[in-house]
Amino acid sequence: MIRKLRRKFIFINMLLVSAVLLAVFVVLLASTTRSLREQSLSAMRLALRWEDDEFPIRIEIDLPPPEGRPEGEDMRHGDRHLAMIPAFAVTVDQESGEILSSAMGGNVSISDTALEQAVSQVLASGEREGIISSPRLRFLTEEDDEGQLHIAFADRGWERESLISLIGTSLLMGAGALVCFFLVSLFLSNMALRPVERAWEQQRQFVADASHELKTPITVILANAGILLSHPEETVVQQEKWIGFIQEEAARMRSLVEDMLFLAKNDAARQPTQFTRLSMSELTTGCLLLFEPVAFEAGVSLDSDITPDLTLSGDEEQLRRLVMILLDNAVKYAGEQGTVFLSLTPLSDRVRLAVTNSGDPIPAEHLPHLFERFYRADSSRSRERGGYGLGLAIAQTIVHTHGGKLTVTSTAQQGTCFTALLPVSHRRGSGLLRRLHRSH
């Protein structure tokens, strides 16, 4: 799918670029054709002022260059260029069609036969200006007061050669530009589709992991249901053990489905979030009181340092879930006779929530992956404690929803510490920040 999407992206990009280049080429070709025609007409107008074989424009090169033009020379701006265009003029008697005189300049030579044929075609056309096919010339006519017709001709070959040169140069430059744009498109497609590819891979991994996690409780439920069906004569009391196993696995499966549903809604930006002003100190203290019996049963010492009267803008239910996830994770991995320490302190315009537990440190190579869904640093120990590897992913999602940041450090001396920095005031751009974080 990603490869097909990349090819489609490159194809559309190249198609749009090709269309733009083609439009530029057509405009350039039309503009150049018009410019060449105007230059030929200007050269023919200049040729109509020539007299007999006299070539009125003489280009002089000297050191130093003359300060002014030679006296009597009619040198307009651009005449130097126009004099280089192959053009000539003839004077014709309109009644007989006889060529009375010609002014060929210094850069044109034409046979008498070709000249007579050109003049006859001009007279037959009756047009003031136009083109003839044989020989390939442009013409421009002008009648003087004596009734004589002056015809100026310009060779169309130089226009054709200029257009061919322009087309060749444009094709080479266009081909080079397309190659460059293809490489740029390839680079942009890789860069633009990298988040999509990562999201697609994460989705595939998420579905695979979810299927694997659901497979175990479903297998247990089916096995226990089979045992119940194999002893239909026994009472509910006699089958209580199997019923209890079914209920326990169903409850675990419901918890897993709820966690996956929370993450799926957050990914689709449909997770309802109600930001209100609340006391983070009271919320954290309440969660801590709920976990005291859990820590006592696990043989873990639970201590805290909560700064009173700390308030922030957030979703109360999600923040409570965040604290419970961090405490549950800390108690599970604190080890026998371990300790868990929770602190809630102000930090500039943020609130710092840190939960530290003793126990074996987490290897450094596992730290960057702890917040990935279904990731476990120790799979066997996680399953023994009933974990699915979604708790920390949910905790990170909640923190990002509130525009904060969740980090983890783990050393043998200081233990494992999860730190959540939560802004005191809700920022409207937090949703955008969360989406940008997921894309990266």
Contacts in CASP RR format, 6 or more apart in sequence:
PFRMAT RR
TARGET T0000
AUTHOR 0000-0000-0000
METHOD contacts of the structure
MODEL  1
MIRKLRRKFIFINMLLVSAVLLAVFVVLLASTTRSLREQSLSAMRLALRW
EDDEFPIRIEIDLPPPEGRPEGEDMRHGDRHLAMIPAFAVTVDQESGEIL
SSAMGGNVSISDTALEQAVSQVLASGEREGIISSPRLRFLTEEDDEGQLH
IAFADRGWERESLISLIGTSLLMGAGALVCFFLVSLFLSNMALRPVERAW
EQQRQFVADASHELKTPITVILANAGILLSHPEETVVQQEKWIGFIQEEA
ARMRSLVEDMLFLAKNDAARQPTQFTRLSMSELTTGCLLLFEPVAFEAGV
SLDSDITPDLTLSGDEEQLRRLVMILLDNAVKYAGEQGTVFLSLTPLSDR
VRLAVTNSGDPIPAEHLPHLFERFYRADSSRSRERGGYGLGLAIAQTIVH
THGGKLTVTSTAQQGTCFTALLPVSHRRGSGLLRRLHRSH
1 200 0 8 1.000
2 193 0 8 1.000
2 196 0 8 1.000
2 197 0 8 1.000
2 200 0 8 1.000
5 193 0 8 1.000
5 196 0 8 1.000
6 189 0 8 1.000
6 190 0 8 1.000
6 193 0 8 1.000
9 185 0 8 1.000
9 188 0 8 1.000
9 189 0 8 1.000
9 192 0 8 1.000
9 193 0 8 1.000
10 182 0 8 1.000
10 185 0 8 1.000
10 186 0 8 1.000
10 189 0 8 1.000
13 181 0 8 1.000
13 185 0 8 1.000
13 188 0 8 1.000
13 189 0 8 1.000
14 178 0 8 1.000
14 181 0 8 1.000
14 182 0 8 1.000
14 185 0 8 1.000
17 177 0 8 1.000
17 178 0 8 1.000
17 181 0 8 1.000
17 185 0 8 1.000
18 178 0 8 1.000
21 174 0 8 1.000
21 177 0 8 1.000
21 178 0 8 1.000
25 170 0 8 1.000
25 174 0 8 1.000
28 166 0 8 1.000
28 170 0 8 1.000
29 163 0 8 1.000
29 166 0 8 1.000
29 167 0 8 1.000
29 170 0 8 1.000
32 162 0 8 1.000
32 163 0 8 1.000
32 166 0 8 1.000
33 159 0 8 1.000
33 163 0 8 1.000
36 159 0 8 1.000
36 162 0 8 1.000
36 163 0 8 1.000
37 138 0 8 1.000
37 159 0 8 1.000
39 81 0 8 1.000
39 82 0 8 1.000
39 85 0 8 1.000
40 85 0 8 1.000
40 87 0 8 1.000
40 138 0 8 1.000
40 154 0 8 1.000
40 156 0 8 1.000
40 159 0 8 1.000
41 129 0 8 1.000
41 138 0 8 1.000
41 140 0 8 1.000
41 154 0 8 1.000
42 82 0 8 1.000
43 82 0 8 1.000
43 83 0 8 1.000
43 85 0 8 1.000
43 87 0 8 1.000
43 152 0 8 1.000
43 154 0 8 1.000
44 87 0 8 1.000
44 89 0 8 1.000
44 138 0 8 1.000
44 139 0 8 1.000
44 140 0 8 1.000
44 152 0 8 1.000
44 153 0 8 1.000
44 154 0 8 1.000
45 140 0 8 1.000
45 152 0 8 1.000
46 57 0 8 1.000
46 79 0 8 1.000
46 82 0 8 1.000
46 83 0 8 1.000
46 87 0 8 1.000
47 87 0 8 1.000
47 88 0 8 1.000
47 89 0 8 1.000
47 103 0 8 1.000
47 105 0 8 1.000
47 152 0 8 1.000
47 153 0 8 1.000
47 154 0 8 1.000
48 89 0 8 1.000
48 140 0 8 1.000
48 142 0 8 1.000
48 150 0 8 1.000
48 152 0 8 1.000
49 56 0 8 1.000
49 74 0 8 1.000
50 56 0 8 1.000
50 89 0 8 1.000
50 103 0 8 1.000
50 105 0 8 1.000
51 103 0 8 1.000
52 101 0 8 1.000
52 102 0 8 1.000
52 103 0 8 1.000
53 102 0 8 1.000
53 103 0 8 1.000
53 104 0 8 1.000
53 105 0 8 1.000
54 103 0 8 1.000
55 83 0 8 1.000
55 103 0 8 1.000
55 105 0 8 1.000
55 106 0 8 1.000
56 73 0 8 1.000
56 74 0 8 1.000
57 73 0 8 1.000
57 75 0 8 1.000
57 79 0 8 1.000
57 80 0 8 1.000
57 83 0 8 1.000
58 70 0 8 1.000
58 73 0 8 1.000
59 80 0 8 1.000
59 83 0 8 1.000
60 66 0 8 1.000
60 70 0 8 1.000
69 75 0 8 1.000
83 107 0 8 1.000
84 107 0 8 1.000
85 154 0 8 1.000
85 155 0 8 1.000
85 158 0 8 1.000
86 107 0 8 1.000
86 108 0 8 1.000
86 154 0 8 1.000
86 155 0 8 1.000
86 157 0 8 1.000
86 158 0 8 1.000
87 108 0 8 1.000
87 152 0 8 1.000
87 153 0 8 1.000
87 154 0 8 1.000
87 155 0 8 1.000
88 102 0 8 1.000
88 103 0 8 1.000
88 104 0 8 1.000
88 105 0 8 1.000
88 108 0 8 1.000
88 110 0 8 1.000
88 152 0 8 1.000
88 153 0 8 1.000
89 102 0 8 1.000
89 103 0 8 1.000
89 150 0 8 1.000
89 151 0 8 1.000
89 152 0 8 1.000
89 153 0 8 1.000
90 99 0 8 1.000
90 100 0 8 1.000
90 101 0 8 1.000
90 102 0 8 1.000
90 103 0 8 1.000
90 115 0 8 1.000
90 119 0 8 1.000
90 150 0 8 1.000
90 151 0 8 1.000
90 153 0 8 1.000
91 99 0 8 1.000
91 100 0 8 1.000
91 101 0 8 1.000
91 102 0 8 1.000
91 148 0 8 1.000
91 149 0 8 1.000
91 150 0 8 1.000
91 151 0 8 1.000
92 98 0 8 1.000
92 99 0 8 1.000
92 100 0 8 1.000
92 119 0 8 1.000
92 123 0 8 1.000
92 148 0 8 1.000
92 149 0 8 1.000
92 150 0 8 1.000
92 151 0 8 1.000
93 100 0 8 1.000
93 148 0 8 1.000
93 149 0 8 1.000
94 123 0 8 1.000
94 143 0 8 1.000
94 147 0 8 1.000
94 148 0 8 1.000
94 149 0 8 1.000
97 119 0 8 1.000
97 120 0 8 1.000
97 123 0 8 1.000
99 115 0 8 1.000
99 116 0 8 1.000
99 119 0 8 1.000
100 148 0 8 1.000
102 115 0 8 1.000
104 110 0 8 1.000
108 155 0 8 1.000
110 118 0 8 1.000
110 135 0 8 1.000
114 135 0 8 1.000
117 134 0 8 1.000
117 135 0 8 1.000
118 132 0 8 1.000
118 135 0 8 1.000
118 137 0 8 1.000
118 139 0 8 1.000
118 153 0 8 1.000
119 151 0 8 1.000
121 132 0 8 1.000
122 132 0 8 1.000
122 139 0 8 1.000
122 141 0 8 1.000
122 151 0 8 1.000
123 149 0 8 1.000
125 132 0 8 1.000
127 141 0 8 1.000
128 140 0 8 1.000
128 141 0 8 1.000
129 138 0 8 1.000
129 139 0 8 1.000
129 140 0 8 1.000
129 141 0 8 1.000
130 138 0 8 1.000
130 139 0 8 1.000
130 140 0 8 1.000
131 137 0 8 1.000
131 138 0 8 1.000
131 139 0 8 1.000
131 156 0 8 1.000
132 139 0 8 1.000
136 155 0 8 1.000
136 156 0 8 1.000
136 157 0 8 1.000
136 160 0 8 1.000
137 153 0 8 1.000
137 154 0 8 1.000
137 155 0 8 1.000
137 156 0 8 1.000
138 153 0 8 1.000
138 154 0 8 1.000
138 156 0 8 1.000
139 151 0 8 1.000
139 152 0 8 1.000
139 153 0 8 1.000
139 154 0 8 1.000
140 151 0 8 1.000
140 152 0 8 1.000
140 154 0 8 1.000
141 149 0 8 1.000
141 150 0 8 1.000
141 151 0 8 1.000
141 152 0 8 1.000
142 149 0 8 1.000
142 150 0 8 1.000
142 151 0 8 1.000
142 152 0 8 1.000
143 149 0 8 1.000
143 150 0 8 1.000
144 150 0 8 1.000
195 439 0 8 1.000
195 440 0 8 1.000
198 439 0 8 1.000
199 438 0 8 1.000
199 439 0 8 1.000
202 373 0 8 1.000
205 373 0 8 1.000
205 374 0 8 1.000
206 260 0 8 1.000
206 373 0 8 1.000
206 374 0 8 1.000
209 373 0 8 1.000
209 374 0 8 1.000
210 256 0 8 1.000
210 260 0 8 1.000
210 374 0 8 1.000
213 256 0 8 1.000
213 374 0 8 1.000
213 388 0 8 1.000
214 253 0 8 1.000
214 256 0 8 1.000
214 257 0 8 1.000
217 249 0 8 1.000
217 250 0 8 1.000
217 252 0 8 1.000
217 253 0 8 1.000
217 256 0 8 1.000
218 253 0 8 1.000
220 245 0 8 1.000
220 246 0 8 1.000
220 249 0 8 1.000
221 246 0 8 1.000
221 249 0 8 1.000
221 250 0 8 1.000
221 253 0 8 1.000
224 242 0 8 1.000
224 243 0 8 1.000
224 244 0 8 1.000
224 245 0 8 1.000
224 246 0 8 1.000
224 249 0 8 1.000
225 242 0 8 1.000
225 246 0 8 1.000
227 239 0 8 1.000
227 242 0 8 1.000
228 239 0 8 1.000
228 242 0 8 1.000
228 243 0 8 1.000
231 238 0 8 1.000
231 239 0 8 1.000
236 243 0 8 1.000
252 386 0 8 1.000
255 388 0 8 1.000
256 388 0 8 1.000
256 390 0 8 1.000
259 388 0 8 1.000
259 390 0 8 1.000
259 391 0 8 1.000
259 394 0 8 1.000
260 390 0 8 1.000
262 271 0 8 1.000
262 394 0 8 1.000
262 397 0 8 1.000
263 373 0 8 1.000
263 390 0 8 1.000
263 393 0 8 1.000
263 394 0 8 1.000
263 397 0 8 1.000
265 271 0 8 1.000
266 397 0 8 1.000
266 401 0 8 1.000
267 438 0 8 1.000
269 431 0 8 1.000
269 435 0 8 1.000
271 401 0 8 1.000
273 314 0 8 1.000
273 315 0 8 1.000
273 318 0 8 1.000
273 401 0 8 1.000
274 315 0 8 1.000
274 316 0 8 1.000
275 313 0 8 1.000
275 314 0 8 1.000
275 315 0 8 1.000
275 426 0 8 1.000
276 313 0 8 1.000
276 314 0 8 1.000
276 315 0 8 1.000
276 316 0 8 1.000
277 311 0 8 1.000
277 312 0 8 1.000
277 313 0 8 1.000
277 314 0 8 1.000
278 311 0 8 1.000
278 312 0 8 1.000
278 313 0 8 1.000
278 314 0 8 1.000
278 316 0 8 1.000
278 319 0 8 1.000
279 309 0 8 1.000
279 310 0 8 1.000
279 311 0 8 1.000
280 310 0 8 1.000
280 311 0 8 1.000
280 312 0 8 1.000
280 319 0 8 1.000
280 344 0 8 1.000
280 351 0 8 1.000
280 353 0 8 1.000
280 422 0 8 1.000
281 306 0 8 1.000
281 307 0 8 1.000
281 308 0 8 1.000
281 309 0 8 1.000
281 310 0 8 1.000
281 311 0 8 1.000
281 344 0 8 1.000
283 316 0 8 1.000
283 319 0 8 1.000
283 320 0 8 1.000
283 323 0 8 1.000
284 304 0 8 1.000
284 306 0 8 1.000
284 323 0 8 1.000
284 342 0 8 1.000
284 344 0 8 1.000
284 353 0 8 1.000
285 304 0 8 1.000
285 306 0 8 1.000
287 320 0 8 1.000
287 323 0 8 1.000
287 324 0 8 1.000
287 327 0 8 1.000
288 302 0 8 1.000
288 304 0 8 1.000
288 306 0 8 1.000
288 323 0 8 1.000
288 327 0 8 1.000
288 342 0 8 1.000
290 324 0 8 1.000
291 302 0 8 1.000
291 324 0 8 1.000
291 327 0 8 1.000
291 328 0 8 1.000
291 331 0 8 1.000
292 302 0 8 1.000
294 328 0 8 1.000
294 331 0 8 1.000
295 301 0 8 1.000
295 302 0 8 1.000
295 331 0 8 1.000
295 340 0 8 1.000
296 302 0 8 1.000
298 331 0 8 1.000
298 332 0 8 1.000
298 334 0 8 1.000
299 336 0 8 1.000
299 337 0 8 1.000
299 338 0 8 1.000
300 331 0 8 1.000
300 334 0 8 1.000
300 335 0 8 1.000
300 337 0 8 1.000
300 338 0 8 1.000
300 339 0 8 1.000
300 340 0 8 1.000
300 357 0 8 1.000
301 337 0 8 1.000
301 338 0 8 1.000
301 339 0 8 1.000
301 340 0 8 1.000
302 331 0 8 1.000
302 339 0 8 1.000
302 340 0 8 1.000
302 342 0 8 1.000
303 339 0 8 1.000
303 340 0 8 1.000
303 341 0 8 1.000
303 342 0 8 1.000
304 341 0 8 1.000
304 342 0 8 1.000
304 343 0 8 1.000
304 344 0 8 1.000
305 341 0 8 1.000
305 342 0 8 1.000
305 343 0 8 1.000
305 344 0 8 1.000
305 345 0 8 1.000
306 342 0 8 1.000
306 343 0 8 1.000
306 344 0 8 1.000
307 344 0 8 1.000
307 345 0 8 1.000
307 346 0 8 1.000
310 344 0 8 1.000
310 346 0 8 1.000
310 351 0 8 1.000
311 424 0 8 1.000
312 351 0 8 1.000
312 422 0 8 1.000
312 423 0 8 1.000
312 424 0 8 1.000
312 425 0 8 1.000
313 423 0 8 1.000
313 424 0 8 1.000
313 425 0 8 1.000
313 426 0 8 1.000
314 402 0 8 1.000
314 426 0 8 1.000
315 398 0 8 1.000
315 401 0 8 1.000
315 402 0 8 1.000
318 398 0 8 1.000
318 401 0 8 1.000
318 402 0 8 1.000
319 398 0 8 1.000
319 402 0 8 1.000
319 422 0 8 1.000
321 394 0 8 1.000
321 398 0 8 1.000
322 353 0 8 1.000
322 395 0 8 1.000
322 398 0 8 1.000
322 399 0 8 1.000
322 420 0 8 1.000
323 353 0 8 1.000
325 391 0 8 1.000
325 392 0 8 1.000
325 394 0 8 1.000
325 395 0 8 1.000
326 342 0 8 1.000
326 353 0 8 1.000
326 355 0 8 1.000
326 395 0 8 1.000
326 418 0 8 1.000
326 420 0 8 1.000
327 340 0 8 1.000
327 342 0 8 1.000
327 355 0 8 1.000
329 355 0 8 1.000
329 357 0 8 1.000
329 391 0 8 1.000
329 392 0 8 1.000
329 418 0 8 1.000
330 340 0 8 1.000
330 342 0 8 1.000
330 355 0 8 1.000
330 356 0 8 1.000
330 357 0 8 1.000
330 416 0 8 1.000
330 418 0 8 1.000
331 340 0 8 1.000
331 357 0 8 1.000
332 385 0 8 1.000
333 357 0 8 1.000
333 359 0 8 1.000
333 360 0 8 1.000
333 381 0 8 1.000
333 416 0 8 1.000
334 340 0 8 1.000
334 357 0 8 1.000
334 358 0 8 1.000
334 359 0 8 1.000
335 358 0 8 1.000
335 359 0 8 1.000
335 360 0 8 1.000
338 357 0 8 1.000
338 358 0 8 1.000
338 359 0 8 1.000
339 357 0 8 1.000
339 358 0 8 1.000
340 355 0 8 1.000
340 356 0 8 1.000
340 357 0 8 1.000
340 358 0 8 1.000
341 355 0 8 1.000
341 356 0 8 1.000
341 357 0 8 1.000
342 353 0 8 1.000
342 354 0 8 1.000
342 355 0 8 1.000
342 356 0 8 1.000
343 352 0 8 1.000
343 353 0 8 1.000
343 354 0 8 1.000
343 356 0 8 1.000
344 351 0 8 1.000
344 352 0 8 1.000
344 353 0 8 1.000
344 354 0 8 1.000
345 351 0 8 1.000
345 352 0 8 1.000
345 354 0 8 1.000
346 352 0 8 1.000
347 421 0 8 1.000
349 423 0 8 1.000
349 424 0 8 1.000
349 425 0 8 1.000
350 404 0 8 1.000
350 421 0 8 1.000
350 422 0 8 1.000
350 423 0 8 1.000
350 424 0 8 1.000
351 421 0 8 1.000
351 422 0 8 1.000
351 423 0 8 1.000
351 424 0 8 1.000
352 419 0 8 1.000
352 420 0 8 1.000
352 421 0 8 1.000
353 419 0 8 1.000
353 420 0 8 1.000
353 421 0 8 1.000
353 422 0 8 1.000
354 417 0 8 1.000
354 418 0 8 1.000
354 419 0 8 1.000
354 420 0 8 1.000
355 417 0 8 1.000
355 418 0 8 1.000
356 414 0 8 1.000
356 415 0 8 1.000
356 416 0 8 1.000
356 417 0 8 1.000
356 418 0 8 1.000
357 415 0 8 1.000
357 416 0 8 1.000
358 415 0 8 1.000
359 415 0 8 1.000
359 416 0 8 1.000
361 410 0 8 1.000
361 411 0 8 1.000
361 412 0 8 1.000
361 415 0 8 1.000
361 416 0 8 1.000
362 370 0 8 1.000
362 377 0 8 1.000
362 408 0 8 1.000
362 410 0 8 1.000
362 416 0 8 1.000
363 377 0 8 1.000
364 410 0 8 1.000
366 377 0 8 1.000
367 408 0 8 1.000
367 409 0 8 1.000
367 410 0 8 1.000
369 375 0 8 1.000
370 377 0 8 1.000
370 392 0 8 1.000
370 408 0 8 1.000
371 392 0 8 1.000
371 393 0 8 1.000
371 395 0 8 1.000
371 396 0 8 1.000
371 406 0 8 1.000
372 393 0 8 1.000
373 389 0 8 1.000
373 390 0 8 1.000
373 393 0 8 1.000
374 388 0 8 1.000
374 389 0 8 1.000
374 390 0 8 1.000
375 389 0 8 1.000
375 393 0 8 1.000
376 382 0 8 1.000
376 387 0 8 1.000
376 389 0 8 1.000
382 388 0 8 1.000
382 389 0 8 1.000
392 418 0 8 1.000
395 406 0 8 1.000
395 418 0 8 1.000
395 420 0 8 1.000
396 406 0 8 1.000
397 434 0 8 1.000
399 405 0 8 1.000
399 406 0 8 1.000
399 420 0 8 1.000
399 421 0 8 1.000
399 422 0 8 1.000
400 406 0 8 1.000
400 430 0 8 1.000
400 431 0 8 1.000
400 433 0 8 1.000
400 434 0 8 1.000
400 437 0 8 1.000
400 438 0 8 1.000
401 430 0 8 1.000
401 431 0 8 1.000
401 434 0 8 1.000
402 422 0 8 1.000
402 423 0 8 1.000
402 426 0 8 1.000
402 430 0 8 1.000
403 422 0 8 1.000
403 423 0 8 1.000
403 426 0 8 1.000
403 427 0 8 1.000
403 429 0 8 1.000
403 430 0 8 1.000
403 431 0 8 1.000
403 433 0 8 1.000
403 434 0 8 1.000
404 420 0 8 1.000
404 421 0 8 1.000
404 422 0 8 1.000
404 423 0 8 1.000
404 430 0 8 1.000
405 420 0 8 1.000
405 421 0 8 1.000
406 418 0 8 1.000
406 419 0 8 1.000
406 420 0 8 1.000
406 421 0 8 1.000
407 418 0 8 1.000
407 419 0 8 1.000
408 416 0 8 1.000
408 417 0 8 1.000
408 418 0 8 1.000
408 419 0 8 1.000
409 416 0 8 1.000
409 417 0 8 1.000
409 419 0 8 1.000
410 416 0 8 1.000
410 417 0 8 1.000
423 430 0 8 1.000
427 433 0 8 1.000
END
